[in-house]
Amino acid sequence: MGAFHALTLRGIDGQELPLASYKGKVVLVVNVASKCGLTPQYAGLEALYQAYRDQGLVILGIPCNQFAGQEPGSEEEIQHFCSLNYGVSFPLSSKLDVNGPSRHTLYRQLAGEGAEFPGDITWNFEKFLVGPDGRVLARFSPRTAPDDPVLIQAIEKALA
């Protein structure tokens, strides 16, 4: 089992979220925030999830409060906001740090030293496409919308 699939996060509901359950699936990991100019991307992410989940796509939202304090709420508040405003049904983790000395292991694997696409996360809604084997296939800017043809093409190629 690859390093990605060996991790277990804490879900936003407090339950364990073992990434091993995503082995064989394509995962789009996105650091998210509720009070960001890019927050409307939640709608596009949910549409992407609905369109491709039966083919093996998982969207994994990672709330993070490291960018201008744009995810200040409790996990219950975040979950309520996402459900009420965007109908989010894809999995969300508990809040994690994506940069700095307390960067979560997941983000050390995705963007740390020695990673396929290294470098600090630049803002909310940065995206990593992880293949069925746990290998990081691509990294997308926060400004890359969920319906961007380049992102869709990468997802479709990974699912093929």
C-alpha positions in Angstrom: 0.0 0.0 0.0 1.3 3.4 -0.9 2.0 6.2 1.6 -1.2 8.1 0.6 -3.4 5.1 1.2 -1.6 4.4 4.5 -2.9 7.6 6.1 -6.0 7.9 8.2 -7.5 11.4 8.7 -10.2 12.5 11.0 -13.4 13.2 9.2 -15.3 16.4 9.8 -17.8 14.3 11.7 -15.1 13.1 14.1 -15.0 9.6 12.6 -11.9 8.0 11.2 -11.4 8.6 7.5 -8.9 5.9 6.3 -7.5 6.8 2.9 -7.1 3.1 2.3 -10.8 3.0 1.5 -9.9 5.1 -1.6 -7.4 2.6 -3.0 -8.3 2.0 -6.6 -10.2 5.3 -6.9 -9.1 8.7 -8.2 -9.0 11.3 -5.5 -9.1 15.1 -6.0 -7.7 16.5 -2.7 -8.7 20.2 -2.2 -8.0 22.5 0.7 -11.2 24.4 1.3 -12.5 27.4 3.1 -16.0 28.8 3.8 -15.2 32.6 3.7 -13.0 32.9 0.6 -13.7 34.5 -2.8 -13.2 31.0 -4.3 -15.7 29.4 -1.9 -18.3 29.1 -4.8 -16.0 26.4 -6.2 -17.8 24.1 -3.7 -20.7 24.0 -6.2 -18.4 23.0 -9.0 -16.7 20.4 -6.9 -20.0 18.8 -5.9 -21.1 18.8 -9.6 -17.8 17.1 -10.5 -18.3 14.6 -7.7 -21.9 13.8 -8.9 -20.7 13.5 -12.5 -17.8 11.1 -11.9 -18.2 9.4 -8.5 -19.8 6.3 -10.1 -16.7 6.0 -12.3 -14.4 6.1 -9.2 -13.8 9.7 -8.4 -13.6 10.9 -4.8 -13.4 14.6 -3.9 -11.7 15.0 -0.5 -12.2 18.5 1.0 -9.6 19.5 3.6 -10.7 22.6 5.6 -7.8 24.9 6.4 -7.7 28.2 8.2 -4.2 29.2 7.2 -5.1 31.7 4.5 -6.3 35.0 5.9 -8.4 33.2 8.6 -11.0 32.2 5.9 -12.1 29.0 7.7 -12.7 30.2 11.3 -15.7 28.0 12.2 -15.9 24.8 14.1 -16.1 21.6 12.2 -19.9 21.4 12.9 -20.3 24.9 11.5 -18.2 24.1 8.4 -20.2 20.9 7.7 -23.5 22.8 8.2 -22.3 25.6 5.9 -21.2 23.2 3.1 -24.4 21.2 3.3 -26.8 24.1 3.5 -25.1 26.3 0.9 -23.6 23.9 -1.6 -25.2 20.5 -0.9 -21.8 19.0 -0.4 -21.9 15.2 -0.2 -18.2 14.4 -0.8 -16.0 13.6 2.2 -14.5 16.4 4.3 -11.8 16.0 6.9 -11.3 17.9 10.1 -9.3 21.1 9.7 -5.6 20.6 8.8 -2.6 22.8 8.4 -1.3 22.5 4.8 1.9 24.7 5.2 4.4 25.5 7.8 6.0 23.5 10.7 2.7 21.9 11.6 1.9 20.8 8.0 -0.1 17.6 8.1 1.5 14.4 6.9 -0.9 14.3 3.9 0.4 17.7 2.7 4.0 16.7 3.4 3.3 13.8 1.0 1.5 16.0 -1.6 3.7 19.1 -1.6 6.7 18.6 0.7 10.3 18.0 -0.1 10.7 15.1 -2.5 7.0 15.3 -3.6 6.1 15.0 -7.3 4.8 18.6 -7.2 6.6 20.3 -4.2 6.1 23.8 -2.8 3.8 25.5 -0.4 0.1 25.6 -0.9 -0.6 29.1 -2.3 -4.2 29.6 -1.3 -7.6 27.9 -0.6 -8.9 25.5 -3.3 -5.5 24.3 -4.5 -6.1 20.8 -6.0 -4.0 17.6 -6.2 -5.1 14.7 -8.4 -4.1 11.4 -6.9 -4.3 8.2 -9.0 -5.8 4.8 -8.0 -2.4 3.7 -6.8 -1.9 6.7 -4.5 0.6 8.5 -6.8 0.1 12.2 -7.3 -0.7 12.8 -10.9 -1.2 16.6 -11.1 -1.4 19.8 -9.1 -3.8 22.6 -10.0 -3.9 26.2 -9.0 -6.6 27.5 -6.6 -8.0 29.5 -9.6 -8.5 26.4 -11.7 -12.2 26.0 -11.6 -13.7 22.5 -11.1 -15.2 22.6 -14.6 -11.9 23.7 -16.2 -11.3 21.4 -19.3 -7.7 20.7 -18.3 -8.8 19.4 -14.9 -11.7 17.4 -16.4 -9.3 15.9 -19.0 -6.8 14.9 -16.3 -9.6 13.3 -14.2 -11.0 11.4 -17.2 -7.5 10.1 -18.1 -6.9 9.0 -14.5 -10.3 7.2 -14.5 -9.7 5.4 -17.8 
